[in-house]
Amino acid sequence: MKTLFTVLLSAVIITIMSGTSFAAGQSSSGGKITLGGTDTVDVTLSANVEANYYSNGGDKYSASTYNSKGTGRAYGVASNSSSLYYNDGQTAPGTLNKGDSQDFSGWKTF
């Protein structure tokens, strides 16, 4: 669980701190995920970790992760919320298509 938090939050924090905008959308499993449009940042995922993110432009984004060997729980964050979302029994990081907290409708929060 700590690995999931670290991967997800590191990716988001790195992107925010570098002033990089998210590209339209991307997903990856157990490799790298590239964040950004003009200025990009490659984030290496831990083994068995899947990640998705989506942005519909500017600084709006949503991102989620899931570890296929982990607890069966996906985690997510959104640019318009300070909540950390989670969904039990998730078998993938989730489909993201809004670029904000609407992507986590029905998920629980910490």
Backbone hydrogen bonds, N-H to C=O, Kabsch-Sander energy under -0.5 kcal/mol:
donor,donor_aa,acceptor,acceptor_aa,energy
5,F,1,M,-2.2
6,T,2,K,-2.6
7,V,3,T,-2.8
8,L,4,L,-2.5
9,L,5,F,-2.8
10,S,6,T,-2.3
11,A,7,V,-2.1
12,V,8,L,-2.0
13,I,9,L,-2.9
14,I,10,S,-2.8
15,T,11,A,-1.8
16,I,12,V,-2.5
17,M,13,I,-3.0
18,S,14,I,-1.7
19,G,15,T,-0.6
19,G,16,I,-1.2
20,T,15,T,-1.7
22,F,58,G,-0.6
26,Q,53,Y,-2.1
28,S,51,A,-2.2
30,G,49,V,-3.5
33,I,43,V,-2.3
35,L,33,I,-0.6
35,L,41,V,-3.1
37,G,21,S,-0.8
40,T,38,T,-0.6
41,V,35,L,-2.5
43,V,33,I,-2.7
43,V,41,V,-0.5
44,T,42,D,-0.5
45,L,31,G,-3.8
49,V,46,S,-1.9
50,E,66,Y,-3.2
51,A,28,S,-2.5
52,N,64,S,-2.5
53,Y,26,Q,-2.1
54,Y,62,S,-2.5
55,S,24,A,-2.3
57,G,60,K,-0.5
60,K,57,G,-1.6
62,S,54,Y,-2.0
63,A,77,V,-2.5
64,S,52,N,-2.7
65,T,75,Y,-2.5
66,Y,50,E,-1.9
67,N,73,R,-0.5
68,S,48,N,-2.5
68,S,66,Y,-0.6
70,G,67,N,-2.0
72,G,67,N,-0.6
74,A,87,N,-2.1
75,Y,65,T,-2.3
76,G,85,Y,-2.3
77,V,63,A,-2.5
79,S,61,Y,-2.6
81,S,78,A,-1.4
85,Y,76,G,-2.8
85,Y,83,S,-0.6
86,Y,108,K,-2.5
87,N,74,A,-2.0
89,G,72,G,-2.3
90,Q,72,G,-1.1
90,Q,87,N,-0.9
97,N,95,T,-0.5
103,D,100,D,-2.0
104,F,101,S,-1.8
105,S,102,Q,-1.5
107,W,104,F,-2.3
108,K,86,Y,-2.4
110,F,84,L,-1.9
